[in-house]
Amino acid sequence: MKEGLRSGLPIMARNIMGALKLLERAQDTIEVSYFYDLSRPGEYSVQVQREFPEISKEPLTSNRLELAITP
């Protein structure tokens, strides 16, 4: 999102509400190319952080996804 701020792209936010049962999982999709230019070959890493104040004082962080873009 920092790259988006520098290039003048608007910041996108979503507020999805729901409740999960114990050990239940949820999945969501974020279009990374909306925020970053992935048209150039290279290695990228993506990690998401989200705040859930009712669960934790610290933001929850996803696993890191490593991407290799080839020509």
C-alpha positions in Angstrom: 0.0 0.0 0.0 3.0 2.3 0.6 3.8 2.0 -3.1 0.2 3.0 -3.9 0.5 6.1 -1.8 3.6 7.2 -3.6 2.1 6.6 -7.1 -1.2 8.2 -6.2 -3.4 5.1 -6.2 -6.3 5.1 -3.8 -6.0 2.9 -0.7 -8.6 0.2 -0.5 -10.0 -1.2 2.7 -12.6 -3.8 3.5 -14.5 -4.5 6.7 -15.7 -8.1 6.6 -17.6 -9.2 9.6 -18.3 -12.8 10.7 -17.8 -15.3 13.5 -15.7 -18.5 13.3 -16.2 -21.5 15.6 -13.2 -23.0 17.4 -10.6 -24.3 14.9 -12.7 -23.1 12.0 -10.9 -21.4 9.1 -11.7 -18.5 6.8 -10.2 -17.5 3.4 -10.2 -14.3 1.5 -8.7 -13.0 -1.7 -6.7 -9.8 -2.2 -5.7 -8.7 -5.7 -2.0 -7.9 -5.1 -1.6 -6.4 -8.5 -4.0 -3.7 -7.5 -1.4 -2.4 -5.1 1.9 -3.3 -6.8 3.2 -3.5 -10.3 4.0 -7.2 -10.8 4.6 -6.9 -14.6 8.4 -6.8 -14.1 10.3 -10.1 -13.6 11.7 -10.5 -10.2 11.2 -12.0 -6.8 8.5 -10.7 -4.5 7.2 -11.5 -1.1 3.7 -10.8 0.2 2.6 -10.8 3.8 -0.7 -9.5 5.3 -1.3 -8.0 8.7 -4.7 -7.3 10.1 -5.8 -5.9 13.4 -8.4 -7.7 15.6 -8.5 -5.7 18.8 -11.1 -8.0 20.4 -8.7 -10.9 20.0 -5.2 -9.5 20.3 -3.4 -6.3 21.2 -0.9 -7.0 18.4 -1.8 -7.3 14.7 -2.2 -10.8 13.4 0.2 -11.7 10.5 -0.2 -14.2 7.7 2.4 -16.6 6.4 4.8 -15.0 3.9 4.2 -15.9 0.3 7.3 -15.9 -2.0 6.6 -15.2 -5.7 9.0 -15.5 -8.6 7.8 -13.6 -11.7 9.5 -14.8 -14.9 9.4 -13.2 -18.3 
